Amino acid sequence: MNFIENILTSVVLDEATILEKNQLSKAAYRIRTQSDKIKNLDFLPGSFLRMGIGIGKDELSMKDKVRSYSVWDIDQKAGHMDIAIATHSNGIGSHWIKDCKVGDRVFFKTKKGKFLVDDQAESYLMIGDLSALSHLYMIRRSLPSDKLVKGIVYSQRQEELFDDVDGTSPFDLYELPQNPILPILTKIKEVLPELKGKKMVYIAGDSRLCIELNQFFRKELNWETKFIKTKPFWNPEKKGLE
């Protein structure tokens, strides 16, 4: 490790061990990490991780050594966190998740951000692609059971999508190309009449879709900004933390 990596792994990031690994679909893997640090986290559903996945690889730049991933599930009593990682980008993280093994060390730090569970609405619509699926699952499971939740999730191949940790598939899943703004708008208009009372939308994944849908809900539907939550997870012209 170089000097900066030593600071990252000894001061900035916490250490965990990969306890389990399995393939969820043709384009996604799940790992379970274990650490005593997880037991004491100030955790809110919707939080994500900064993970050092290229530590020790001198051929990588520093921005390629840290990736952001959603927390799919957490058991703080046992000190476990589950993370789902998609591989269709074929980037550094995709190669890492294919190659990593049970017993490997990983380095992480939790971040809250603003794309967190929020129970102030009565009805919810969740929209995203494969990259956002585990995050949306986590938020849905964390809402009170009396909330109405609808979901529109897509991938270029439907077999890339996967069930939630409890074995359920609560969202409507579709096979659509990247940035499918017109089909998604059609499906939103079909679902909206089912939403009652105070409504909230979570939009995540492709940054292009996040921008378009944010404008649609604000300008065409006149929803209040606080009830429109967006989180771009990736952009086809960028990588990592760019």
N, C-alpha and C positions, 0 to 999 in steps of 0.2 A: 504493500500500500504506500502511496505517496503521502506527503504531509497533510494535504487537504482531506484525503480519505481517512486518515487517522483521526482528524478532528471530527469528521462526520460520524464515524462509527463509535467514537469514544465519548463524545460530548453532545452532538446534535441529535443523532438517531438512537433509538432503542434497538435491542437485538432480540430476535425470535428464531425459533426453529421450525422448519416445515415438518409437520406431524403426519399429514395425509396429502395425497395428490390423486386426482382422478379426472378423466376426460368427461365433460358434460355433454358435448355435442361435437360436430365436425369442426367447429371453430371456437371452442371455449374449453378451458380447464378450470378446475377448482383446486385451491390449496387451503389447507388448514394450518395456521401458524399458532405456535404456543409460546407464551412468555409470561413470567410473573408480572411484568410491566402492564400487561393487558388487564390484570385484576384490579388495578388502581386507576385506570383511565377515567377522566371526566368525559364520558362518551354520550353523544346524542345521535339517534338514528338519522342517517344521512351524512354522517361524517365520512371522510375519506383518508387515505394514507398517502404519504410520500414514502416511496420505497427505493432504497438503494439497491439496484439489481445488477450493476456493472462494476461493483467494487473489485479492485484488483486487476481490471482489464485496462492496461495502459493505452491500448489502441483507441479507446473511446474517449470522447470529450466529456467534461463534467456534466453538461446538460443531458447527455445520453445515459448517464449513470443513475439518474433519478427519474422515476415515473410515478404518476398519480393513479391510484386504484380505489374503487369504492369498497367499503366494508359491507359485505353481503349478509353476514350474520356474526353475532358475538355472544360468547358465554363467559362473562367476566369471572364468575365463580370458578370455572375450570381454567381460565386464562387462555381461551381459544378465540381466534378470529378466522372467519372464512372469507376468501376473496375469489371472485370469478374473473378470469382474464381471457379476453378474446384474442384470436390469433390472425384474423384476416388482414390486418394491416401489414403483416410481415416485417414489422419493425423490431427494434432491440428487445422490447418487452415480449413480443411474440416468440422470438428465439429463446429468450430466457425461460419462459414458462414451459416450453417443450423440453428443455434440457435439464431443468432443475430436478432435484431428487429429494425424497424423504430423508430428513437428517441434515439437509443443507441449512446454513445460517442465512437469515435475511435481516435487513436493517430497515427500520420504519419510524415514522412519526405521524401521529393522528392530527388531522386538521378538520375544523368544523365547517368553515365556509358559511354559505347562506342557503345552500340547497338541502335544507333539513326538514324533518317532519314538522308539520304545522297543523294543529287540530282545530283551528278557528272556523273552518268551513263545514258545511253539511254534506256536500257532494264534491267529488274529486275526479279529474280527468288526468291520466298519466300517459305521456307520449314520448317515445324514444326508439332507438335502434338497439342492436345487440350490445353495443358498448355500455349502454345505460340500464340494461335489463336488471342486473342484480341490485343496482341502486334503487330503482323504482320498486322492486320487490321488497326491499328493506323498509322503505317508507310506508308502503301499503300495510305490511304486517305490523307496523308500529302505530298505526292509526287506531282509534277506538273502534270496536266492532259494529257500532251503530252508524258508521259513516258509509255512504254510498261511493264506491270506487269503480271507475271504468278505466280501461287501459287500451291503448293502441300502440303496439310494438311491432317492429318489422326488421327484416334482414334480407339480404340479397338471395339467400336460400333459407327456406323455412326450417330445414333440419339443423341449422346453426343455432337456433333458439333452444332454450332449456327451461325446465320447470323450476319452481322456487324450492328452497331448502326443505319445506314441509311436503313436497311432492305435488303441490297444486299448480295449476296454470290459470291464474285468475284474470289474465289480460287476453284481449283479442290479438292473435298473432298473425302476421301477414308476410308474404314474400313480395318484396318491393325493391326497386333499384335504389342506389344512393340518391339522397336529396329528393324524395318523392313528394314534393310540396302539393301538387294538385290532388293525387289520390288521398293524401292525409287530410287535406281540407275537406274533401268529400266525406270521409269517414267521421271527421269531427262534427260536421253538420248533421250527420245521422245520429250521433250519440247525444248531442247537446240537449234535445228535448227530454231525455231520460234523467238529466241532472236537476235536482230540486234544491230549493233554498239557496243559501250562500254557497257559491261555487269557487273552486280553486283548481288551477292547472299546473302540472309539473311537466316541463319540456326539457329533454336532455338528449345528448348524442351529437350528431352532425351539427356543427356551428351554423351552417347555412340554413338548416331547417329551424334552428332555435331563433335566428334573427327574423325569418319570415313569419313564424307563428307568433312570436312576441308582438310583432306589429299587427297581425290579424286580430289577436285578442284585445289589444289596446285600442286600435283605431277603428276596426270594423264592429267589434262586439262591445266596445267601451267598458271593458273590465278594468277595475282598479289595479294599479301596478302591484300592490301588495298581495294580490290574489293570482299573480302570474309569476311563476318561479321558473327560471331557465338556467341551464347548466350545459354549456358546450363542452363535450368530452374530447372532441377531435375535430381537425380540419384537414382536408385532403392535401393542402399545400403546406402544412406544418407538421412537426413531430415533437414529441416529448414536451418540454417546458418552454418551447419557443413562444 
